[in-house]
């Protein structure tokens, strides 16, 4: 068992999104690979935006992904497990106060009385001078009398951490050796607001130190924050963890993935019918690869092979087509009973929304698995594929009913010939093989291309031009409903015919 301790520390100010899910996964994989501890901590100090609903969303969907944490809040309740709690920041405020007092006593921090108006004026002046935004140090060396005067004015101070000039260097497990001049950090850092609320850069360091975090594995967008954190670790007298900054997740146009341009919430992908095995499999490949040609790997297989040395430096392109392909691969691997269970809520939703007229039984769904397993990229596509089987009638577009090489009259004749042939077909002949032989014979006898006849029949029965195989669909519908729909389609064409 390794002494490695890693954490995921989401803020409950929004639903679990792909970026946080990928970061959580990589932390989980590293912990499981080395036999370490995976910790969940909730950074809930943003009380204006944090909600219990977002907290539940994060916990439930991390569990849905199969990322069970060793320490942290229990999903669905306020209980916690682990020896380093509490694991919600708002319950850790005394620790932050103690750390802030230590920095003040060591003169590594100081009270800042600058008003929002003063800071805004500084920002505008720097912008006009084409300077990067930075704190001018107005309160960095105030005498006690000057501080007293500001407090007499009713000003409540924030707390700023002193950032000394120099270069911060560290060895990142993904990025390699990194050196950042602190001049780029914007000057002395606010670590506690005037209302006493601690800020992220401060709390994350205090918590990581208190919880014994050995490896901080997070997104590349935090790379520029790392010098601030290292300086705080040093000022507080704590050893620095090892850092590993994961590549950004990018849109296909190589812009950063964000909720403004992309679908990022995990719950939205679940609602579409992505299965957890595929979702985790795909997330793992966003910035990492096993070094082989294998694509389909289970969570435990990925954990067994995971190595931070194999994490890519370049951005990871989010490819929806590839993700759907992988989802299809996993759907085909599911056991029949499992797949029926997972399809059930999507069919029930189709029924509840009125898109089908009845909710099929488990046996009916199980009988259709050979038709759908290879054809649904996501579970939510099940209604589009087989909804016609559970509807009393289908919407017919007369334009779609007429194949490109046919006219309305030919189509009516084709549907009529099909109905007569089915009427005459013996009961034993209503099989996939029997129907195919029969209808190919109808096409040949009339000099039609079989594909044109089959397309007209397909649209008449399903309302769509793309469905499961035609003859399997006819068998699933049954002779009676097949004849009813052929007759209805013929009548729809008659109604469209010019007077």
N, C-alpha and C positions, 0 to 999 in steps of 0.2 A: 504494500500500500504506500503510495506516494504521499508526501506532505504538501503537495500542490493544492492551493485553494484558489478557485476562480469564481467570478460572480457575474450575474447579469443584473443590472440595476435600472429598470425602466421607470419612467415617470408616468403615473396614471392620469395623464392629461389628454389622452386619446386612446383609441383602440390599438391593440398589438398590430404593428405593421411589419412589412417584410424585412426591413433593415434590422429592427430589433430582434425579430425571430431568427434571422441568419446569425446575428451576433450571439444570441442565446444558444443556438445550435452549436456553434464552433466552441464556445466555452464548455458546453456539455460534452462534446466529443473529446476535447482535450482532457477533461477531468476523467472521463470513462477510460480513455486510452492509457493514461498513466496511473489510474487507480487513485485519483485525487478527489477533492470535494467540490461539488457544484452548488453555489449559493444563489438564492434569489433575494434581492433587497429592493424595496420600493422607495423611490426618491420622491416623496410626496410633500415637499416643503412649499411647492407652488399651490397654495391653498385656494387661490382664485380659480385655478383651472383643474385641479385634481378632483376626481369624483370616485365614489365607490363603484359606479357602473363601469368606468374605465378600468378600475382595479380588477373587478371580476372578469372583464373581457380579457385582460392580460393573463391572469392566472389560469382561466379556463382554457384559453387557446394554447398556452405553453403546455398544459397537460394534454390537450388534444394532439399536439405534435409528438407527445411521448417523452418530453423533456422533464422528467421527474427530478426535482431538486432535493439535495440532501439537507439543506438548512434554509429556513425562510418561512414566510407566511403560508398557512394551509389554505388551499383553494376552497372557496365557499364558506369561509368563516374567519374569525379574528384570531384564531389560535396560531401559534408559531412553534417551530421545532428547531433546535440547535442551541449551542452554548454561547453564541456571540450576539444574541438578540439584545434589544428588539430589532426587528428587521424592517421597520417602517421609520423613516427619518423623523417624522413629527414626534415619535416616542423617544428620540435620541437627543433632544434639544440640550439637556444638561451637558452632554459630551462636547457639543459644539461650543457652549459657553465656557467650559473649562479650557478647551484648546485656544479659544480667542483670548482668554485672560492670560494664558501662557505667552502668547505672541505679544500682547501688550506689555507684559512684565519684561520681556526680553527686548523691547523696542523694535520688534520685527513687524509691528503693526501700529497704527495710530488712528485716532478719531478724525473723521473728515466731515467738515461742516458745510461743504459746498452745496449751494442750492441748485435745484434743477435748472433754474434760469442761468446761473453762472456756468454750469457745465455745458448748456446749450450754446451760450455765447462763445465759449472756448471752441466748441466743435465747429461753429460757423467760421470763426477766425482761421482755424486750421484748414478748413475746406477752401477758404478764399486764398490762403497761402500755399495751397496744393501740398499740404503736409498730411501724413497719416494721422488719424484720430489718436489722441493720447491724453492722459491726465497730466496737467501742467505742474502738479505738485504744490498747489496753493496751501494745503494744510499740512504738508509733510514735516514742517519744522516750526510749528506754532509754539510760542511760549505759553506757559500755564495761564498767564493773564489774558492772552489772546483767546485761548480756549474758553476761559470763564466768560469773557465778553460775548462770545458767540452763543454760549449756552444761556446767558442772560437775555439774549434776543429771542430765546425760545427755539433755537435751532437744535434739532436732534441729530447727533452725528451717526454716520455710517462708520464702518471700520474698514480701513485699507491695509493691505499687506504690502510691505516695502519690497520692491523688486530691484536688487542691486545690479549695476551694469555688468555685462559679461556674456559668455556663451554657455549654454547648457548642452551637454553632449550625453547621448545614451545609445545603447545598442538595442535596436528593435529586432525582434525575432522574425519579422516579415520585411521591414524596410532596410535592415542593415544599420550601419552606423549613421546617426543623425546628429547634426549640430544646428542649433537655432540661437541666434543672437536675441537676447531678451529685449533689445531695442524695438523689436517687432511686436512686443506683447501689449503695447498701449499704455505703459506706465504702471504705477502702483494699482493693485487689484482690489476692488471692493469684495470683501468676503462676508460681511454682515450688513444687511440693510439698516437704514435708520430706525425701522420699526422692530429691529432685533431679529429678523428672519435671516438665517444663514443662507448663503448662495451656493450653487452647485460646486464650483471649483474648490470651495472650502470643505463642504460636507463630504464630497466624494473621497477626499484625502483622509479626513478624520475617520470615516467609516472603513475605508480600505485598510488603514493602519490598525484600527481596533479589531477588525475581523481577521487579521492575519492574511490578507490577500497576497498571494505570491506572484500571480500573473494577471495582468490587466489586458484582456483581449477585447478589442473594441474597433469601431470603424475608423477608417483613415481620416474622416472629418475631424476626429479628436486629436490628430497628430500635433496640430499647432497649440493645443491646450497642454500638452505633456510637459513642456518646460515649467509652466505655472505649477503643475502638480508636483513635479520633482522638487522645485524650490520650497513648496509648502511641506513636503515630506521632510526635507532637510531641516527646515526651520523648527519643526515640531519634534525633531530628534528621532524620526522613524526611518528604518531602512526603506529604500525604494523597491517597489515590485519590478518584475520584468514586464516590459511592454511588448505588445504585438498588435499592430494596426492593420486591420483587414481592408482589402480593396473596396472601393465604393461600388455600389450596385448602380448600373447605368441603364438608361433607356436605349433602345436600338439606335437612336441618333447620337448616342454617347453623352447626352446630358444626364445630370444626376437625377436618379429616380426620386420623385417627390409626389405627395398626394395631390398636388396641383396639376400634374401632368399624367399621372399614372394611377392605376388601381393598386393601392398599397396595403389596405387593411386585410389581415389574414382571414377575418370572418367573411369577407366578400368572396374569397376563393373557395372557402368551405361551402358557402351558399350556392356557388356554381356547380359544385360536385367534384372538386379535386379531392382525392383520397389522401389520407395522412402519409401513407408510405411514399407516395409519389412526391408530395409536397416537401417532405424532409429530404428525400433523395435529390430533388432539384435544388433546394436551398444549399445543400452540401456542395454541389458542383458550382455554386456561384462564388468562385474564388479559390477553389481547391479541386484537385483531381487525384484519383488513386494511383496514377502513373501507369495505368493499363487502358485497354480499349473497352473495359466494362462500363456499362451505363446504368444498369439496374442493380442497385445495392440497397439492402435493408439497413435500418439504423444501427443495429449491432455490428453488421459487417463494416459499415463506414467507421464506427468507433474503433474497431480493431485495427484499421489501417490509417487512421487519422494522424497526421504529423504537421505541426505548424511550419516545418521546413518546406512543406509542399504547397503552402498557401501562396497564391499568385500575388505579384506586386501590381499588375495592371488591373484596370477596372473590369468588373464582371458584368457582361451584357445580359440583361433580363430578356429572354427570348420566349415569348408566349407560345409560339408554335412548338418549340422544343419541349416546353413544360407540358403541353397537351399530349404530345407524343409519349412522353414518359408516363403521364397519367394513364394513357391507354394501355401501356405495357403492364402497369400494376393492376388495372382493372381485370386484365386477362389472367392474372395470377391469383386472383381472389377465389377462394372456395365458393361453390354455388350458394350455400346457405348464407355465407357472409355477404356475397354480392346482393342477394335478395334483400337481406336486412338493410343494406346501405341504399338500395334503390327505393325501398318502401317510402321514406319520408318525401322523396321527390315526386313520386306518383301521387301520394296523398296531397301534396301541395298543388299538383295539376288539377286534381279533383276539387279541392277547396276553392281554387280560382275559377272553376267552371270551364276549364279547357278540355276536360274529359267528363263524361257523364256518369262514370262509376269508378270506384277505387278497386283495382284488381286484387284478387286473393294472392296469397303467397304461392300457391300451386300454379296459378296462371302466369305469374312473373317468372317462376322457375322454368316453366315450359318454354318461355321466350328467350332464355339466356343464350342458346345457340345463335339466335338471330341478332342479339344486341351486343354481346360481349366484345366482338371485334369492331363494332361500329360506333360506340359512344366514346368521344374523347374525354367527356366529363359526365358524372352521374346525372347532372341536371339536363342532359340532352335526351334523357329517356322519353320524355313526353313527345318531343319532336319525332322520335324514331318509331314509337309504338302507340302513340296517343290515339291514332285512328282506330285501333282495335277496341278501345274502351269508350268510343263516342257513338252516339246513336246515328249521327250523320256527320259528314265532313263538308267543310266549305269547298265549293267548287268554283274554280275560275275557268270559264269556258275557253279562254284563250289558251290556258295550259292544257286543256283537254285535247286540243288539236295538235298533233305532231307537226313538225316544221314542213315535212314533205306532203302532208295531207291537207285536205279541205274538210269543212264541217260534214259534208255529205259522206265522205269516205269514213270519217270517224264514227258517225252514226251507224254506218253499215258495219264497221268493225266491231262496235260494241254489241250490235244486234246479233251478229254471227257468233260472237263469243257466248252470249246468253243462250242461243239455241244449242250450241255445242255442249255447254254445261248442263242444260236441261236434259239432254240425251245421254249424258255421261252416267254410267253405272256408279253405284255407291262406292264400290271398291276402287274406282278410278280417281276419286278426289284425293289424290296424293301429290306430292311434289313432282315425282316422276311422271305420273299420269297426266297431270295438268300441263306440264311442259310439252309432252308429246302431242297432246290434244291441240294446244294453241299454236304450236309450230305448224301442225297440219292445217289449221284454219288459215293461217297466214299464207302458206304455200298454195292452198286451194284457190285463194282469191288473188294471188299474184302480189301480195303485200310483203314488204320487208318485215321480218318478225319483230325487229326492234321498234318499229313504228307502232305496230299493234300492241306490243307489250307496254309501251309508254302510255298509250291511250287508256289501257286497262289500269295501269298503275295510278294514274291521276284520278280516274273514276273511283277507285277503291279507297285511296288514301288522301286525295287532295294535294299531293306533293309529287314532284318529279324525281325525288331521291328518297328512297325508303329501304328497308331490308329487302332481301331477294323477293321478287314478285310471287313466285309459286309458294314459298313458305308463308308469305303474307296471306295468300288466298286460303291456304289450309287453316291458318290461325283464325281468319274471319269466319270460315265455314261457308258451305254452299248457299244457305239461305241469305245471309247478309251480303255475300258476294253478288248474287243475282239482284238483290234490292238496290245495291249501289250502282250496278251497271245500268239498271233501268232508270234510276234517278239522273245519272249522268246523261243518258240519251235524251231524256226529257229536257234537261237544262240546255242541251244543244238545240233542240227544237224551238225552245223559247227564244233563243238568240238568233234563229234563222230569219232572214228578211221576209217580210210578208209577200 
